[in-house]
Amino acid sequence: MDVIAEVERSGLVESRHRGVAVRVDAEGAVIWAIGEPDTVIYPRSTNKPFQALAMLRAGLPLTDEHLALAAASHSAEPFHLAAVREVLGRAGLTEEALQTPPSYPADPHEHANVLRAGGGRLRIRHDCSGKHAAMLLTCVENGWSTHDYLDSEHPLQQAITEVFSELTEGRPPVIGIDGCGAPQHATSVRHLATGIARIAQAPDGTHEARLRDAMMTHPTYVSGTRRGEARFMTEMPGVLAKSGAEAVFVVGLPDGTAIVVKVEDGGERALLAVAGRAVELAGWSAPVLTERPAVLGGGEPVGEIRVAF
């Protein structure tokens, strides 16, 4: 993979991040790429729009905030947890039905709040609990079993695999297990971008458009009030953004093109900077696109993180 960002301290480049960045058009043709666009990756949580789309097609009866939450990696802020409980309640289930690992909130501020209150790890506090609640509701709506909803042979997971394969132009070369326990479908960076582009340019009245509009209208339900992807969607109306673990970031643009960034080492330090630069190259401007993490020495700025393209 190519160097996509450098960390400079006091005039010396002390670290480099390698990775891939690609922009494709609505047909999946590569407009430009840094690194090899056919590199195969796990999209991690950037595959949640595909999972949520499959659930919509299977009859998931959610709109607005709850639909955005179905595609979320949420921060476990109080409004997220309340919404997850509402989805579970609609399914006639409780938090005990969730098969997410018991977790602290992903957001460090919420994590600290839980610790100050004497709380601990809960399944609902996992950042994927919104998706899991939607999966359970989809199962209930279809009369499918709920105890094994994460099994790769379950009708729900089979439906997700079909939608993922359709939008990314081929069966996944590998199906692994994500951090939340759900099946995780591998694909190339280019094909991941193609799938996001298809959601970005979907015509009104389709399930794809409903999902896209719900995510863009309710960006804090997709992530949280302090998260970069929410800022992308808030500061640039019409832009769809989603992050994933191990430093993956996808952006769908209203012209039907899409951008995917993957940092090879999995560290998120340079992720938003690289994604921001890629969106700048697509002709956009917003404060979030030019912000960079601080490089400090003695509490004062002594360097910078530079995007290498």
C-alpha positions, 0 to 999 in steps of 0.5 A: 500500500502507498503512504497516505499520511505522515506524522512530522514532529519538530521537522522530522517525519517519525511515522508514516501511515500506508493505505488505500483511497479510491473514488468511483463513479455510479457505475463502479469505474475508478475515477482516481485511486491512491494505492491498489483499489482491488485490495481486499479488506473487511469493511467492518462497520462500513458494511452496516448500510448493506445490512440495514438495506437487507433488513428493509427489503425483508420488511424491517418496519423502521423509519427515521431515527430508528432506521439510522440507528440500524446502520449505526456504530453508536456512542451509547449516549442516552438517546441511543440506548433509549432508541435501542430499547424502543426497537426491542420493545417493538419486537416484544424483546428485552436487552437479554435478546441482544447477542452483542458482547457486554461493553462499555460505551465506545465514546470516551465521554460516555465511558467515563460517565458510566464509570462515575455512575458505578456502571459496567459493561452491558450488551446494549452499550455495545456500539452495534446494539442498534443493528442487532436490535433491528436484526431481531425485529426483522426476525420477529416480523418474518417469523424467523428464530431469534436465538441464532440470528447471527448464524451465517446460515440463518435466513436473515444472514443469508438475505444480508449476504445476497444484498451485499453481493448484489451491491458489491458486484460479487460473492464475498471472497471471505466471510469472517466474524465481526467484533459484534459477532455478526458475519463480516463480508470481505470485499475489495476497496473498489467494490465497497465504494461501488456499493456505497455509490449505488446507495448514494445515487438511488432514486427516491422511493427505493429502500436504498433512498429511504436508508440513505435519507434516514442516515443523512437526516439523523447523523447523530443516530448513525454515530454520536454527537462528538463523532467525525462521521456525524460532522461530515454529514452535518457540515456537508448536507447531502453527503453520506458517511460511515466509519468502521473499525480498523480504520475504514471510512466510506463517503457517498456523494450526491453526484452518485460517486463514492469514496473509500479510505482504508488505513493499513495499520488499522489506527484511526489517527490519520483516518479523518484527515485522509478521508477529508482530503479525499472529499476535498479532491471531490470539490467539497469544503467544510471545516471537518475536512481540514482539521488535523489531530494535534502533534504535541510536545510539552503540551504545545504544537510541535508538528503536524499530520500531513496527508500525502496526496 
